Amino acid sequence: MTAAIALQHVTKVYGNTPVVNDLSFSIQPGEIFGLLGPNGAGKSTTIRMLTTLTQMTSGRIEVAGYDVARQPVLVKQQIGVVLQQMSVDVDLTVWENMEFHGRMHHIPNPRRQREIDRWLEYVELSDRRNDLVKTLSGGMKRRLQIARALLHEPRILFLDEPTVGLDPQTRRRLWEIIKGLNQQGMTILLTTHYMEEVEYLCGSSFGSYAVPNHIGILDGGKLIALGTLEELRRQHGEGLVMKQAGDRWDYKFFPTMSEAQAFFEAQPHKAGMMVRPSNLEDIFVELTGRNLD
Ligand SMILES: Nc1ncnc2c1ncn2[C@@H]1O[C@H](COP(=O)(O)OP(=O)(O)OP(=O)(O)O)[C@@H](O)[C@H]1O
């Protein structure tokens, strides 16, 4: 199977600093791939290179089978992009934003109107179609961005921190929209610094076509871990015993939860100790020695 996205030794240097450093991984069609990392890790730069907006310094990227450096127009036809900055025009109505994008992509009528209706309905904005975008909430604007990115029927959707700054309820609603799109066959790459976002969207489940979803952890421009959530937990240990040491916690990983439990039970002094299954945040702390935020 041809990968939906493939990076080989991709590097981006600003000044003398490599902000993305020798990145290699691939994403299969139908996958939701979560690129997780703290602020400044290089996530946006990676998305910008994948979507033809920023030139890489070296390496090779293929998206939907096309070379990003040599076939940027073909790549753009195959992808939908939702960047962190709100790119919708707040002085136009919801429909006008969609119409403008549809015309830019030369989608003829009546298909254009059909697709506008379809996607506004999918993101539940049909009843706001004649409202100015500046009257919408942050979550609605984000949903409009997604609807607009889907209008030209891309095969791959890129979402850069899609739920940043949104309240928990709005975030959940967006997660359902993203999951639903993936279940319809859309390949999705999303970046985030929210653990629970990656765990929910790329965690236990499979993407469409029964493709396993993967998680990449980016730190300081380098991919420091890559795998399914299960693989990452297995590599580092599925059981965790935490012990309070002053104002911090010492972590001890165990291959299985029952081994962690047995170790915990055998401790004579259990005050300030805790046993639980490991999660992505624990793995990040273990790898980098610090928290994500
Ligand atoms: N145009 C640019 N010129 C110089 N440095 C840049 C430029 N764009 C990004 N950087 C630097 O590259 C590094 C990675 O930034 P990037 O935005 O890719 O990280 P990020 O993981 O997406 O973080 P955030 O979530 O904060 O956007 C940062 O140190 C940033 O300051």
The ligand as a MOL file (V3000), in Angstrom:
LIG
                    3D

  0  0  0     0  0            999 V3000
M  V30 BEGIN CTAB
M  V30 COUNTS 31 33 0 0 0
M  V30 BEGIN ATOM
M  V30 1 N 9.7010 31.5780 10.5200 0
M  V30 2 C 10.4720 31.2370 11.5440 0
M  V30 3 N 11.6860 31.8160 11.7310 0
M  V30 4 C 12.4810 31.4820 12.7540 0
M  V30 5 N 12.1590 30.5530 13.6920 0
M  V30 6 C 10.9800 29.9430 13.5800 0
M  V30 7 C 10.0660 30.2540 12.5040 0
M  V30 8 N 8.9600 29.4730 12.6550 0
M  V30 9 C 9.1660 28.7210 13.7620 0
M  V30 10 N 10.3610 29.0110 14.3220 0
M  V30 11 C 10.9200 28.3840 15.5290 0
M  V30 12 O 10.9110 26.9780 15.3290 0
M  V30 13 C 10.6330 26.2950 16.5500 0
M  V30 14 C 9.4730 25.3420 16.3320 0
M  V30 15 O 8.2810 26.1140 16.1400 0
M  V30 16 P 6.8880 25.4570 15.7690 0
M  V30 17 O 5.8860 26.5450 15.6610 0
M  V30 18 O 7.0500 24.5400 14.6200 0
M  V30 19 O 6.6240 24.5650 17.0700 0
M  V30 20 P 5.2790 23.9370 17.5850 0
M  V30 21 O 5.6340 22.5890 18.1180 0
M  V30 22 O 4.2410 23.9720 16.5460 0
M  V30 23 O 4.8760 24.8690 18.7750 0
M  V30 24 P 3.5570 25.7600 18.9690 0
M  V30 25 O 2.5230 24.7860 19.4020 0
M  V30 26 O 3.9720 26.7070 20.0350 0
M  V30 27 O 3.2870 26.4000 17.6340 0
M  V30 28 C 10.3560 27.3590 17.5920 0
M  V30 29 O 11.5190 27.5330 18.3590 0
M  V30 30 C 10.0610 28.5940 16.7590 0
M  V30 31 O 10.4410 29.7480 17.4500 0
M  V30 END ATOM
M  V30 BEGIN BOND
M  V30 1 1 1 2
M  V30 2 1 2 3
M  V30 3 2 2 7
M  V30 4 2 3 4
M  V30 5 1 4 5
M  V30 6 2 5 6
M  V30 7 1 6 7
M  V30 8 1 6 10
M  V30 9 1 7 8
M  V30 10 2 8 9
M  V30 11 1 9 10
M  V30 12 1 10 11
M  V30 13 1 11 12
M  V30 14 1 11 30
M  V30 15 1 12 13
M  V30 16 1 13 14
M  V30 17 1 13 28
M  V30 18 1 14 15
M  V30 19 1 15 16
M  V30 20 2 16 17
M  V30 21 1 16 18
M  V30 22 1 16 19
M  V30 23 1 19 20
M  V30 24 2 20 21
M  V30 25 1 20 22
M  V30 26 1 20 23
M  V30 27 1 23 24
M  V30 28 2 24 25
M  V30 29 1 24 26
M  V30 30 1 24 27
M  V30 31 1 28 29
M  V30 32 1 28 30
M  V30 33 1 30 31
M  V30 END BOND
M  V30 END CTAB
M  END
